[in-house]
Amino acid sequence: MGKVEIIIHDIRSLHRGEYLPGDRCSDTLSLILSLEDGVVRGNLWNAFFSALMTRQCDALQITGLLGAIIEYDPTFIGEKIKLGDYQLYDIRGSGKEDIKTFNVSTVASIIVASCGVKIIKSGSKSISATSGAVDIMNYIGITPHSSTEQVKGSLDRIGFAFVDISHTFPKYASIYDGSFYYFHPLSYILPALASPYKIDGILYGIAHPNTYLSAKLIADFGPPNAAVVSGSSYFEEGFIDEVSVLGKTRCSWLADGKIDTFFIEPGNFGIKYGDKVDIMQGRTVEESSRIFVQTLSGTSNRSATDMVCINAATLLKLAKKVTTWEDGYLLAYNEIASKRPIKLLEELVAFCGGDVATIKRLSA
């Protein structure tokens, strides 16, 4: 059989309910990635991942898929660069969420950095939303750091650095970007590994309830500490790849080699449930950038403020800056009120050689 026939055979096997072992998953994905016709490759890639998701895939299968990606682009699992003698954290999401919120994770990351935790924020352009972190940062005058020297300089000076993961892994990004608009098997782990820098912990949000599987994979391949979260709404409309102000959030907490899974909800942070309409993404990059800046400067609505504060609180707790959810919320909330986070953003714009005029206009 030729490549395409082998791939289709394995997809049909999955449709029949058969189990595809991890090594077979790896071989099949390698065949897909080797196809030169981009349309055929994309169609079979989507069909293969959809078939895997119809039957709950496991860690062995995802490990096999990850092996194929690493073989295709070895930079994913190369030696991570240690930037300094300090603890370094990141906050990322799988994307592909059912409820399209504004760029919560980037706002939360800046607040946490303002609280004294070193943050390297990895982002990308939009794939399944109107605007990704890179789109918004570019709009307000921030160019992602393109070298280790820039990253280290920004961390030393500001305590925060921003990188575009598609520039870090251009070979994989060139075939992946725009290929998927739904949560797929590699969403459990790949974005959590998408940085060339060594981090000590990550708050990773996924648009799927199986946070334990993601935490298990991070324990095997990622940083030693992680909080994997999947938010929901009280109307059970789907999943959010963040801690949710709309309902319960499932959390799998990785520390000391152990994973604990539990639920948290707004009451744990000492707040009430929020309104969905107040945390939705903007319709354009400019509108999303305005929400971003106003939330960071403390002039947005209460639900948006609470949303970023409970995500910041979770990362602050992971970084051992606080011991309780409520203390984390209060620290983040008061930090916004101090105006230090918006000043940090302005410092980042200046570091990147940009003009703060756009921030001033959007915050008005």
VMD Tcl script that draws the C-alpha trace (Angstrom):
set ca {
  {0.00 0.00 0.00}
  {1.03 3.59 -0.60}
  {1.26 6.27 2.09}
  {-2.29 7.54 1.66}
  {-3.77 4.03 1.65}
  {-1.93 3.18 4.91}
  {-3.17 6.36 6.56}
  {-6.77 5.75 5.47}
  {-6.55 2.15 6.69}
  {-5.59 3.35 10.18}
  {-8.34 5.99 10.19}
  {-10.88 3.32 9.29}
  {-9.53 1.10 12.07}
  {-10.21 3.88 14.56}
  {-13.71 4.36 13.13}
  {-14.36 0.67 13.80}
  {-13.45 1.23 17.44}
  {-10.06 -0.47 17.27}
  {-7.19 0.72 19.46}
  {-4.16 2.16 17.68}
  {-0.97 1.70 19.79}
  {1.37 4.61 20.40}
  {4.03 3.47 17.95}
  {1.41 3.05 15.24}
  {0.06 6.54 15.97}
  {3.60 7.85 15.57}
  {4.12 6.06 12.26}
  {0.80 7.24 10.86}
  {1.38 10.87 11.78}
  {4.91 10.68 10.33}
  {3.41 9.50 7.05}
  {0.91 12.36 7.09}
  {3.63 14.93 7.75}
  {5.69 13.54 4.88}
  {2.97 14.22 2.30}
  {3.93 17.02 -0.07}
  {0.41 17.98 -1.14}
  {-0.72 20.43 1.56}
  {-4.44 19.91 0.92}
  {-4.21 16.12 1.12}
  {-1.95 16.37 4.18}
  {-4.36 18.73 5.94}
  {-7.43 16.64 5.17}
  {-5.87 13.39 6.38}
  {-4.34 15.06 9.42}
  {-7.75 16.38 10.46}
  {-9.43 13.05 9.76}
  {-6.81 11.14 11.77}
  {-7.00 13.43 14.80}
  {-10.81 13.52 14.70}
  {-10.89 9.72 14.67}
  {-8.52 9.60 17.65}
  {-10.67 12.02 19.63}
  {-13.89 10.04 19.06}
  {-12.36 7.33 21.20}
  {-10.65 8.90 24.21}
  {-6.95 8.86 23.36}
  {-4.46 8.01 26.10}
  {-0.98 9.09 27.16}
  {0.76 6.38 25.16}
  {-0.96 7.41 21.94}
  {-0.25 11.11 22.51}
  {3.36 10.30 23.35}
  {3.56 8.50 20.02}
  {2.14 11.54 18.21}
  {4.57 13.79 20.03}
  {7.42 11.55 18.89}
  {6.40 12.09 15.27}
  {6.33 15.86 15.76}
  {9.75 15.83 17.41}
  {11.15 13.75 14.55}
  {9.69 16.27 12.10}
  {10.92 19.31 14.06}
  {13.53 18.31 16.72}
  {13.60 21.82 18.25}
  {10.49 20.94 20.27}
  {12.40 18.71 22.67}
  {15.89 20.18 22.41}
  {17.92 21.34 25.38}
  {16.04 24.18 27.04}
  {17.95 27.42 27.58}
  {18.27 28.52 31.22}
  {18.01 32.31 31.36}
  {19.11 33.10 34.91}
  {19.32 32.12 38.54}
  {15.65 32.75 39.21}
  {12.34 30.92 39.02}
  {10.63 31.44 35.66}
  {6.96 30.85 34.84}
  {4.64 30.90 31.84}
  {0.90 30.87 31.24}
  {-0.50 29.45 28.00}
  {-3.67 27.96 26.61}
  {-4.55 25.27 24.13}
  {-6.91 27.60 22.29}
  {-9.81 25.98 20.41}
  {-12.15 26.85 23.30}
  {-15.93 26.78 22.96}
  {-16.41 30.16 24.64}
  {-14.19 32.76 22.99}
  {-12.90 35.00 25.77}
  {-10.62 38.02 25.41}
  {-6.87 37.50 25.80}
  {-7.04 36.65 29.50}
  {-3.74 34.80 29.84}
  {-1.54 37.63 28.54}
  {-3.21 40.21 30.79}
  {-2.86 37.84 33.77}
  {0.80 37.19 32.95}
  {1.63 40.91 33.05}
  {-0.14 41.29 36.40}
  {1.84 38.37 37.85}
  {5.10 39.85 36.54}
  {4.14 43.14 38.16}
  {3.80 41.21 41.43}
  {7.45 40.16 41.20}
  {7.30 36.75 39.47}
  {9.56 36.41 36.41}
  {7.35 35.61 33.41}
  {8.18 34.53 29.88}
  {4.94 34.68 27.91}
  {4.75 32.59 24.77}
  {2.10 33.54 22.25}
  {1.07 33.26 18.64}
  {-1.13 34.90 16.06}
  {-4.79 33.99 15.99}
  {-5.77 30.57 14.67}
  {-9.25 30.00 16.11}
  {-10.08 33.47 17.52}
  {-10.26 37.01 16.15}
  {-6.91 37.96 17.68}
  {-4.08 36.09 19.35}
  {-1.50 37.45 21.79}
  {0.93 38.35 18.98}
  {-1.79 40.23 17.08}
  {-2.61 42.35 20.13}
  {1.00 42.94 21.18}
  {1.93 44.01 17.66}
  {-1.04 46.39 17.55}
  {-0.02 48.19 20.74}
  {3.63 48.47 19.70}
  {5.32 45.35 21.07}
  {7.46 43.18 18.82}
  {8.07 39.65 20.18}
  {11.66 39.15 21.31}
  {13.59 37.36 18.59}
  {16.82 36.48 20.40}
  {17.91 35.05 23.73}
  {19.76 38.30 24.44}
  {16.52 40.27 24.05}
  {14.59 37.82 26.21}
  {17.19 37.93 28.97}
  {17.47 41.70 28.77}
  {13.71 42.14 29.07}
  {13.52 39.76 32.03}
  {16.40 41.51 33.79}
  {14.98 44.98 33.20}
  {11.21 44.46 33.38}
  {10.68 40.96 34.76}
  {8.64 40.00 31.70}
  {9.47 38.74 28.21}
  {7.29 37.94 25.21}
  {8.10 35.46 22.43}
  {6.28 34.27 19.31}
  {6.33 30.47 19.32}
  {5.83 30.28 15.56}
  {9.25 31.93 15.12}
  {10.77 29.40 17.49}
  {9.44 26.41 15.55}
  {9.00 27.70 11.99}
  {9.07 24.30 10.28}
  {6.16 22.91 12.29}
  {4.31 26.24 12.39}
  {4.41 26.47 8.60}
  {2.22 23.37 8.23}
  {0.20 23.64 11.45}
  {-1.02 27.25 11.44}
  {-4.61 27.40 10.23}
  {-5.00 23.61 10.15}
  {-7.12 23.04 13.26}
  {-10.10 24.86 14.72}
  {-10.95 22.32 17.42}
  {-9.25 20.64 20.36}
  {-7.16 17.70 19.16}
  {-4.81 15.11 20.73}
  {-1.67 17.28 20.65}
  {-3.59 20.13 22.33}
  {-3.08 18.23 25.58}
  {0.66 18.87 25.59}
  {2.29 20.54 22.58}
  {1.59 24.23 23.42}
  {2.91 23.59 26.94}
  {6.27 22.57 25.43}
  {6.44 25.32 22.83}
  {9.27 27.37 24.25}
  {13.03 26.97 23.89}
  {13.54 28.31 27.42}
  {13.68 26.38 30.66}
  {10.74 27.24 32.90}
  {9.97 26.12 36.45}
  {6.20 26.07 36.15}
  {3.28 26.73 33.86}
  {-0.40 27.54 34.16}
  {-1.79 25.67 31.17}
  {-5.42 25.96 30.13}
  {-7.11 23.39 27.91}
  {-10.52 23.38 26.24}
  {-11.24 19.83 27.39}
  {-12.24 18.32 30.77}
  {-9.39 15.76 30.96}
  {-6.91 17.98 32.78}
  {-5.29 14.96 34.45}
  {-4.09 13.56 31.11}
  {-2.51 16.88 30.21}
  {-0.83 17.16 33.63}
  {0.52 13.63 33.30}
  {2.08 14.48 29.94}
  {3.57 17.69 31.33}
  {5.05 15.64 34.19}
  {6.74 13.43 31.58}
  {7.94 16.11 29.16}
  {7.51 19.58 30.63}
  {8.38 21.66 33.70}
  {8.19 20.17 37.22}
  {5.29 22.33 38.36}
  {2.00 22.94 36.58}
  {-1.63 23.82 37.05}
  {-3.72 22.47 34.18}
  {-7.16 24.06 34.12}
  {-10.35 23.71 32.12}
  {-13.07 26.23 32.82}
  {-16.81 25.89 32.27}
  {-19.90 28.05 32.48}
  {-23.02 27.65 34.59}
  {-25.00 27.03 31.39}
  {-22.63 24.19 30.41}
  {-22.04 25.81 27.03}
  {-18.60 24.28 26.60}
  {-15.07 24.74 27.84}
  {-12.70 27.66 28.37}
  {-8.92 27.22 28.36}
  {-8.62 29.36 31.49}
  {-9.82 29.50 35.08}
  {-13.46 30.50 34.66}
  {-15.47 33.25 36.33}
  {-18.61 31.73 34.79}
  {-18.64 28.39 36.60}
  {-16.50 25.58 37.97}
  {-12.95 24.97 36.79}
  {-11.38 21.54 36.85}
  {-7.74 21.79 37.94}
  {-4.97 19.17 37.92}
  {-2.12 20.41 40.10}
  {1.35 18.99 39.45}
  {3.95 19.40 42.21}
  {6.65 17.17 43.66}
  {5.90 14.53 41.04}
  {2.28 14.15 42.20}
  {-0.95 15.21 40.51}
  {-4.04 16.26 42.47}
  {-7.27 16.96 40.60}
  {-10.06 19.09 42.08}
  {-12.58 21.80 41.26}
  {-12.32 25.51 42.01}
  {-15.01 28.11 41.46}
  {-15.41 31.88 41.89}
  {-16.36 31.46 45.54}
  {-12.89 30.05 46.31}
  {-11.49 33.45 45.33}
  {-14.08 35.34 47.37}
  {-16.05 36.62 44.36}
  {-19.40 36.06 42.65}
  {-20.03 34.49 39.25}
  {-19.46 36.80 36.30}
  {-21.37 37.60 33.11}
  {-20.40 35.88 29.87}
  {-21.00 38.94 27.69}
  {-18.40 40.88 29.67}
  {-15.51 38.51 29.03}
  {-15.94 37.80 25.32}
  {-13.29 38.56 22.72}
  {-13.49 41.66 20.57}
  {-14.72 41.52 16.99}
  {-11.51 43.08 15.64}
  {-7.86 43.30 16.72}
  {-8.41 46.92 17.75}
  {-11.44 46.04 19.87}
  {-9.58 43.13 21.49}
  {-6.60 45.41 22.14}
  {-8.87 47.96 23.81}
  {-10.30 45.27 26.13}
  {-6.73 44.14 26.85}
  {-5.47 47.61 27.78}
  {-8.54 48.66 29.74}
  {-8.57 45.46 31.79}
  {-4.88 45.88 32.58}
  {-5.37 49.52 33.54}
  {-8.36 48.80 35.80}
  {-11.03 50.56 33.73}
  {-12.84 47.49 32.38}
  {-15.98 45.81 33.74}
  {-15.95 43.73 36.93}
  {-16.30 40.33 35.22}
  {-13.29 40.97 32.99}
  {-11.27 42.17 35.98}
  {-12.29 39.14 38.03}
  {-11.44 36.81 35.13}
  {-7.85 38.01 34.86}
  {-7.44 38.19 38.64}
  {-8.45 34.57 39.27}
  {-6.08 33.40 36.54}
  {-3.30 35.56 37.93}
  {-4.12 34.21 41.40}
  {-3.69 30.63 40.20}
  {-0.27 31.39 38.74}
  {0.71 33.33 41.87}
  {-0.22 30.29 43.95}
  {1.75 27.99 41.65}
  {4.78 30.29 42.02}
  {4.28 30.18 45.82}
  {3.77 33.91 45.98}
  {0.55 33.29 47.94}
  {-0.90 30.30 49.77}
  {-4.63 30.71 49.19}
  {-6.83 31.42 46.18}
  {-8.40 34.44 47.85}
  {-5.03 35.96 48.79}
  {-3.95 35.52 45.17}
  {-7.08 37.27 43.91}
  {-6.64 40.19 46.30}
  {-2.97 40.58 45.40}
  {-3.80 40.66 41.69}
  {-6.79 43.00 42.16}
  {-4.78 45.46 44.25}
  {-1.90 45.27 41.79}
  {-4.20 46.45 38.97}
  {-5.43 49.28 41.22}
  {-1.80 50.35 41.80}
  {-1.39 50.98 38.03}
  {1.90 49.08 38.06}
  {0.79 46.48 35.46}
  {-0.11 49.10 32.84}
  {3.20 50.86 33.54}
  {4.98 47.54 33.00}
  {3.24 47.24 29.63}
  {4.42 50.73 28.70}
  {7.97 49.80 29.74}
  {7.76 46.74 27.49}
  {6.67 48.91 24.56}
  {9.63 51.22 25.17}
  {12.02 48.25 25.46}
  {10.81 47.03 22.07}
  {11.30 50.50 20.53}
  {7.58 51.18 20.20}
  {5.37 54.17 20.99}
  {3.01 54.17 23.99}
  {0.57 56.43 22.13}
  {-1.64 53.48 21.18}
  {-1.87 52.36 24.81}
  {-2.82 55.89 25.87}
  {-5.51 56.07 23.18}
  {-6.99 52.66 23.99}
  {-7.08 53.29 27.73}
  {-9.02 56.55 27.33}
}
mol new
graphics top color blue
foreach p $ca { graphics top sphere $p radius 0.5 }
foreach p [lrange $ca 0 end-1] q [lrange $ca 1 end] { graphics top cylinder $p $q radius 0.2 }
display resetview
